Amino acid sequence: MNVLVMGAGQLARMMALAGAPLNLHVTAYDVNSAKVQHPVTGEIYPLTLEQAVAAADVVTSEFEHIPYPVQAVCEASGKFKPNSTAIKAGGDRRQEKALLDAAGVANAGYRIVQTETEFMLAINELGLPLVLKSALAGYDGKGQWRLKHAEDAALVWADIAAFMAGADHSLPQAIVAEQFVRFDREVSLVGVRNEHGDTVVYPLTENHHVNGVLSVSLALPSQAALQQQAKQMFDAVASQLQYVGVLALEFFQVGEQLLVNEIAPRVHNSGHWTQQGADTCQFENHLRAVCGLPLGSTTLVRPTVMVNILGEDYVNPAVLSLPSCHLHWYGKTKRAGRKMGHINICGATAKELAERFSTLSALLPESSFPEVAQMATKLRERAKQI
């Protein structure tokens, strides 16, 4: 089968690598250059978007910020999985919030803000502190503000107004003002749904962010009650969207309750650990779902940690001498803050993983991997209590 992916980044690359053993031929459409290419080799194919869609058996996506005219071409083909409704909900926080409400899943209280008057009303109605997020074009900590004190409101609004004035006006921009959630930790659930409505999910993954960007994801055997709660919320959202493919839900955990923070209608950074830690990785399962193949097992086969490589094109080769340590480069040109690759390291037990993660962290300089050493220390302390 021929699979066309909207977007030509690392997620399309990893889909192509996962699809090859299943005899799935994956090509990618770069929405910025309007070129069709092989996501691993970079070979350019002399095809228009319309020609590439016509040649594909299935059209899917690696990210949600796809221009609406491009989505329209994909949707009109009848081959687009997941559908355009899901992609738009992932790319517009207003639609995302409406989806969560329609699905009946818990999320932070919010108001939609377009004017300073609405901004002040949101402060009065929701209280402080507030988290303010751009409805469009916001990810990895971009397009976000925090308002803790009322006296700072004018300054924060001035910054937001400048941001909105400089935005792409082909789509109406807005701000989603959310109540600040005092959470215990951030977790995510990556799952997959096929066209028949069958779903399977991976274990809840604990996530650690630095400056708004994912740094480390930890996959351990999950608490049964939390896992069940997350699965119910996943099923509700996926059913509401009539979703096909891999879908990620990011949560705030508050005590024993989960609140959905964001959805991602695609394979997800916090699911990269599945390449070494799960029976079937998220990339293969996404392709299985969109191509109508049986879903693969999502069982955790061994505790795993994923470490993002941000803005660096070099890692000490000694990391490859560590047991069950795997390095994944994305073939990108170095740029500050850019996701260049990731490292997966595994252990047979939580204790063994903690020891190996500690050894790995010692090989990763603090300047390039901030807080990773501290996270490794915390995991080792937790493993002692198990």
C-alpha positions as CSV (number, residue, x, y, z in Angstrom):
1,M,0.0,0.0,0.0
2,N,1.0,3.6,-0.6
3,V,0.7,6.0,2.3
4,L,1.0,9.8,1.9
5,V,1.9,11.7,5.1
6,M,1.1,15.4,5.4
7,G,4.4,16.8,6.8
8,A,7.9,15.7,6.1
9,G,9.5,15.8,9.5
10,Q,10.8,13.2,12.0
11,L,7.4,11.6,12.6
12,A,6.9,10.9,8.9
13,R,10.5,9.5,8.9
14,M,9.8,7.1,11.7
15,M,6.5,6.0,10.1
16,A,8.4,5.1,7.0
17,L,10.9,3.1,8.9
18,A,8.1,1.3,10.8
19,G,6.1,0.7,7.6
20,A,8.8,-0.9,5.5
21,P,8.7,-4.3,7.1
22,L,4.9,-4.4,6.4
23,N,5.6,-3.5,2.8
24,L,4.0,-0.1,3.2
25,H,5.5,2.6,1.0
26,V,5.4,5.9,2.8
27,T,5.9,9.3,1.1
28,A,5.6,12.8,2.6
29,Y,4.2,16.1,1.5
30,D,6.1,19.1,2.8
31,V,3.5,21.8,3.3
32,N,6.1,24.5,3.4
33,S,7.9,23.7,0.2
34,A,4.9,22.0,-1.5
35,K,7.2,19.1,-2.5
36,V,6.5,15.4,-2.3
37,Q,9.5,13.5,-1.0
38,H,10.7,10.3,0.7
39,P,10.8,11.1,4.4
40,V,14.0,9.1,5.0
41,T,16.2,9.6,1.9
42,G,14.9,13.0,1.0
43,E,14.4,12.0,-2.6
44,I,12.0,14.5,-4.4
45,Y,9.1,13.1,-6.5
46,P,7.8,15.2,-9.4
47,L,4.2,15.2,-8.2
48,T,1.7,17.9,-7.2
49,L,-0.3,17.5,-4.0
50,E,-3.3,16.4,-6.1
51,Q,-1.3,13.8,-8.0
52,A,0.3,12.5,-4.8
53,V,-3.1,12.2,-3.1
54,A,-4.5,10.4,-6.2
55,A,-1.6,7.9,-6.2
56,A,-2.0,7.1,-2.5
57,D,-4.1,4.4,-1.0
58,V,-4.2,6.3,2.4
59,V,-3.5,9.9,3.3
60,T,-2.5,10.7,6.9
61,S,-0.7,13.4,8.9
62,E,2.3,13.8,11.2
63,F,1.2,17.2,12.5
64,E,-1.9,19.3,13.0
65,H,-0.9,22.7,11.6
66,I,-1.8,21.8,8.0
67,P,-3.2,24.7,5.9
68,Y,-6.9,24.4,5.5
69,P,-6.7,24.3,1.6
70,V,-4.3,21.4,1.8
71,Q,-6.7,19.6,4.3
72,A,-9.6,20.2,1.9
73,V,-7.7,18.3,-0.9
74,C,-7.0,15.4,1.4
75,E,-10.5,15.3,2.8
76,A,-12.1,15.4,-0.6
77,S,-10.2,12.2,-1.6
78,G,-12.1,10.1,1.0
79,K,-8.7,8.7,2.1
80,F,-7.8,11.1,4.9
81,K,-7.3,9.3,8.3
82,P,-7.7,10.8,10.8
83,N,-10.3,13.1,9.3
84,S,-10.0,16.9,8.9
85,T,-12.2,17.5,11.9
86,A,-9.7,15.8,14.2
87,I,-6.7,17.6,12.6
88,K,-8.4,21.0,13.0
89,A,-9.2,20.3,16.7
90,G,-5.6,19.5,17.3
91,G,-4.5,22.8,15.6
92,D,-7.1,25.2,17.1
93,R,-7.5,25.3,20.9
94,R,-11.0,26.7,20.5
95,Q,-12.1,23.6,18.6
96,E,-10.1,21.4,21.0
97,K,-12.0,22.8,24.0
98,A,-15.4,22.4,22.3
99,L,-14.4,18.8,21.5
100,L,-13.5,18.0,25.1
101,D,-16.7,19.5,26.3
102,A,-18.8,17.6,23.7
103,A,-17.0,14.3,24.7
104,G,-17.7,15.0,28.4
105,V,-14.1,14.8,29.6
106,A,-12.7,16.9,32.4
107,N,-10.5,19.8,31.5
108,A,-9.5,23.2,33.0
109,G,-12.1,26.0,33.1
110,Y,-11.6,28.4,30.2
111,R,-12.9,31.5,28.3
112,I,-12.2,32.5,24.7
113,V,-10.6,35.9,24.5
114,Q,-10.3,38.3,21.5
115,T,-10.4,41.7,23.0
116,E,-9.1,43.4,26.1
117,T,-12.6,43.6,27.5
118,E,-13.0,39.8,27.2
119,F,-9.5,39.4,28.7
120,M,-10.6,41.4,31.8
121,L,-13.9,39.4,32.0
122,A,-11.9,36.2,31.9
123,I,-9.8,37.3,34.9
124,N,-12.9,38.2,36.9
125,E,-14.7,35.0,36.0
126,L,-11.9,32.5,36.2
127,G,-9.6,34.1,38.8
128,L,-5.9,34.2,39.0
129,P,-3.5,32.7,38.1
130,L,-4.3,32.2,34.5
131,V,-2.6,30.4,31.6
132,L,-3.2,32.1,28.3
133,K,-2.6,30.2,25.1
134,S,-2.9,31.3,21.4
135,A,-5.7,29.4,19.7
136,L,-3.6,28.9,16.6
137,A,0.2,28.3,16.0
138,G,1.1,27.6,19.6
139,Y,3.2,24.6,20.6
140,D,6.3,23.6,22.6
141,G,5.7,26.6,24.9
142,K,5.3,29.1,22.1
143,G,2.3,31.5,22.1
144,Q,1.7,31.1,25.9
145,W,1.6,33.5,28.8
146,R,1.0,33.3,32.5
147,L,-0.8,35.9,34.6
148,K,-0.2,35.6,38.3
149,H,-0.9,39.1,39.6
150,A,-3.7,41.6,38.6
151,E,-1.2,44.5,38.4
152,D,0.5,42.7,35.5
153,A,-2.6,42.4,33.4
154,A,-2.0,45.4,31.2
155,L,1.6,44.4,30.4
156,V,0.5,40.8,29.6
157,W,-2.3,42.0,27.4
158,A,0.0,44.4,25.5
159,D,2.3,41.4,24.7
160,I,-0.7,39.3,23.7
161,A,-2.1,42.1,21.5
162,A,1.3,42.5,19.7
163,F,1.4,38.7,19.1
164,M,-2.1,38.7,17.7
165,A,-1.4,41.7,15.5
166,G,1.5,39.9,13.9
167,A,-0.3,36.6,13.4
168,D,-1.4,35.2,10.0
169,H,-4.8,36.8,9.4
170,S,-6.0,34.2,6.9
171,L,-7.5,32.5,10.0
172,P,-9.0,34.5,13.0
173,Q,-6.7,34.3,16.0
174,A,-7.8,34.3,19.6
175,I,-6.6,33.4,23.1
176,V,-7.8,30.6,25.3
177,A,-7.7,31.8,28.9
178,E,-7.5,28.8,31.3
179,Q,-7.6,28.4,35.0
180,F,-4.1,27.5,36.3
181,V,-4.1,23.8,37.4
182,R,-1.9,23.0,40.4
183,F,-1.1,19.5,39.2
184,D,1.0,16.7,40.8
185,R,2.5,15.6,37.5
186,E,2.0,15.6,33.8
187,V,1.2,12.4,32.1
188,S,0.0,11.4,28.6
189,L,-1.8,8.5,27.0
190,V,-1.1,7.4,23.5
191,G,-3.7,5.1,22.0
192,V,-5.0,3.9,18.6
193,R,-8.4,3.4,17.1
194,N,-9.3,1.6,13.9
195,E,-12.2,2.3,11.5
196,H,-14.4,-0.3,13.3
197,G,-14.1,1.6,16.6
198,D,-11.7,-0.8,18.3
199,T,-9.2,0.8,20.6
200,V,-6.0,-0.1,22.4
201,V,-3.8,2.2,24.5
202,Y,-0.3,2.2,25.8
203,P,0.6,2.6,29.5
204,L,0.3,6.1,30.9
205,T,3.6,8.0,30.4
206,E,5.0,10.5,32.9
207,N,6.4,13.6,31.2
208,H,8.9,16.2,32.3
209,H,9.2,19.5,30.5
210,V,12.0,22.2,30.5
211,N,11.0,25.6,29.3
212,G,7.7,24.3,27.9
213,V,9.4,21.6,25.8
214,L,9.3,17.9,26.5
215,S,12.6,16.7,27.9
216,V,12.0,13.2,29.3
217,S,9.2,10.6,29.1
218,L,9.1,7.7,31.5
219,A,7.1,4.5,30.8
220,L,6.5,2.3,33.8
221,P,3.7,-0.1,34.8
222,S,0.8,2.2,35.4
223,Q,-1.6,2.5,38.3
224,A,-4.7,0.5,37.3
225,A,-7.3,3.1,38.3
226,L,-5.5,6.0,36.6
227,Q,-5.0,3.8,33.5
228,Q,-8.7,3.0,33.4
229,Q,-9.7,6.6,33.8
230,A,-7.4,7.7,31.0
231,K,-8.7,4.9,28.7
232,Q,-12.3,6.0,29.3
233,M,-11.4,9.6,28.4
234,F,-9.4,8.5,25.3
235,D,-12.4,6.4,24.1
236,A,-14.8,9.3,24.6
237,V,-12.6,11.7,22.6
238,A,-11.8,9.2,19.9
239,S,-15.4,8.2,19.5
240,Q,-16.6,11.8,19.3
241,L,-14.1,12.4,16.4
242,Q,-14.8,9.0,14.7
243,Y,-11.0,8.8,14.9
244,V,-8.8,6.5,12.9
245,G,-5.1,6.2,13.8
246,V,-2.9,7.1,16.8
247,L,-4.2,9.9,19.1
248,A,-2.4,11.3,22.2
249,L,-4.1,12.9,25.2
250,E,-1.9,15.0,27.5
251,F,-3.2,15.2,31.1
252,F,-2.6,17.0,34.4
253,Q,-2.9,14.6,37.3
254,V,-4.4,16.2,40.4
255,G,-4.5,13.7,43.1
256,E,-6.4,10.7,41.6
257,Q,-8.1,12.8,38.9
258,L,-7.0,13.5,35.4
259,L,-7.7,16.7,33.5
260,V,-7.1,16.8,29.7
261,N,-4.6,19.6,28.9
262,E,-4.2,19.0,25.1
263,I,-4.9,16.5,22.4
264,A,-2.5,15.6,19.5
265,P,-4.2,13.9,16.5
266,R,-1.0,12.0,15.5
267,V,1.9,10.0,16.7
268,H,3.4,11.8,19.7
269,N,6.8,12.8,21.1
270,S,5.8,11.2,24.5
271,G,5.2,7.9,22.7
272,H,8.7,7.5,21.2
273,W,9.6,5.1,24.0
274,T,7.3,2.6,22.3
275,Q,10.1,1.9,19.7
276,Q,12.0,-0.1,22.3
277,G,9.6,-0.5,25.3
278,A,6.4,-1.8,23.7
279,D,5.3,-4.8,21.8
280,T,4.3,-2.7,18.8
281,C,5.5,0.9,18.4
282,Q,3.2,3.8,18.0
283,F,4.4,4.4,14.4
284,E,3.6,0.9,13.3
285,N,0.2,0.9,15.1
286,H,-0.8,4.2,13.4
287,L,0.0,2.7,10.0
288,R,-1.9,-0.5,10.9
289,A,-5.0,1.5,11.9
290,V,-5.1,3.8,8.8
291,C,-4.3,0.9,6.4
292,G,-7.0,-1.3,7.8
293,L,-4.6,-3.9,9.3
294,P,-5.1,-5.5,12.7
295,L,-4.0,-3.4,15.6
296,G,-0.8,-4.5,17.4
297,S,-0.3,-5.2,21.1
298,T,0.4,-2.1,23.2
299,T,1.8,-4.1,26.1
300,L,4.8,-2.6,28.0
301,V,7.5,-5.2,27.5
302,R,10.1,-3.4,29.7
303,P,10.3,-0.1,31.6
304,T,11.7,2.6,29.3
305,V,12.9,6.3,29.4
306,M,12.9,8.6,26.4
307,V,15.3,11.6,26.4
308,N,14.8,14.3,23.8
309,I,17.9,15.7,22.1
310,L,17.3,19.4,21.6
311,G,19.4,21.8,19.5
312,E,22.4,19.4,19.4
313,D,23.9,17.3,16.6
314,Y,26.4,15.4,18.8
315,V,26.0,12.9,21.6
316,N,28.9,11.1,23.2
317,P,29.1,7.8,21.3
318,A,29.7,6.0,24.6
319,V,25.9,6.1,25.2
320,L,25.7,3.3,22.7
321,S,27.8,1.1,24.9
322,L,25.1,1.2,27.6
323,P,22.8,-1.9,27.7
324,S,19.5,-1.4,26.0
325,C,20.3,2.1,24.9
326,H,19.2,3.2,21.4
327,L,19.9,6.5,19.6
328,H,17.5,7.9,17.1
329,W,18.7,10.8,14.9
330,Y,16.3,12.7,12.7
331,G,18.7,13.9,10.0
332,K,18.1,17.6,10.7
333,T,20.3,20.6,10.5
334,K,21.3,21.9,13.9
335,R,19.3,24.8,15.3
336,A,18.8,26.1,18.8
337,G,15.9,24.3,20.5
338,R,15.2,22.1,17.6
339,K,14.2,18.5,18.1
340,M,17.2,16.7,16.6
341,G,16.7,13.2,17.9
342,H,16.0,11.1,21.0
343,I,17.5,8.4,23.1
344,N,15.6,5.4,24.5
345,I,17.0,3.4,27.3
346,C,15.4,0.3,28.9
347,G,15.6,-2.0,31.9
348,A,14.1,-5.3,32.9
349,T,12.8,-3.7,36.1
350,A,12.2,-0.2,37.3
351,K,15.3,-0.4,39.5
352,E,17.5,-1.6,36.6
353,L,16.1,1.2,34.4
354,A,16.9,3.8,37.1
355,E,20.5,2.7,37.3
356,R,20.9,2.7,33.6
357,F,19.2,6.1,33.2
358,S,21.6,7.5,35.9
359,T,24.6,6.2,33.9
360,L,23.2,7.7,30.7
361,S,22.6,11.1,32.4
362,A,26.3,11.2,33.4
363,L,27.2,11.1,29.7
364,L,24.8,14.0,28.8
365,P,26.1,17.5,29.6
366,E,23.8,19.6,31.8
367,S,24.2,22.6,29.4
368,S,22.6,20.6,26.6
369,F,20.3,18.3,28.7
370,P,19.1,20.6,31.5
371,E,17.5,18.8,34.5
372,V,18.0,15.3,33.1
373,A,20.5,14.4,35.8
374,Q,18.0,15.6,38.5
375,M,15.3,13.5,36.9
376,A,17.6,10.4,36.9
377,T,18.3,11.0,40.6
378,K,14.5,11.2,41.3
379,L,13.8,8.0,39.4
380,R,16.5,6.2,41.3
381,E,15.1,7.3,44.6
382,R,11.6,6.2,43.6
383,A,12.9,2.8,42.4
384,K,14.3,2.2,45.9
385,Q,10.7,2.4,47.3
386,I,9.3,-0.2,44.9
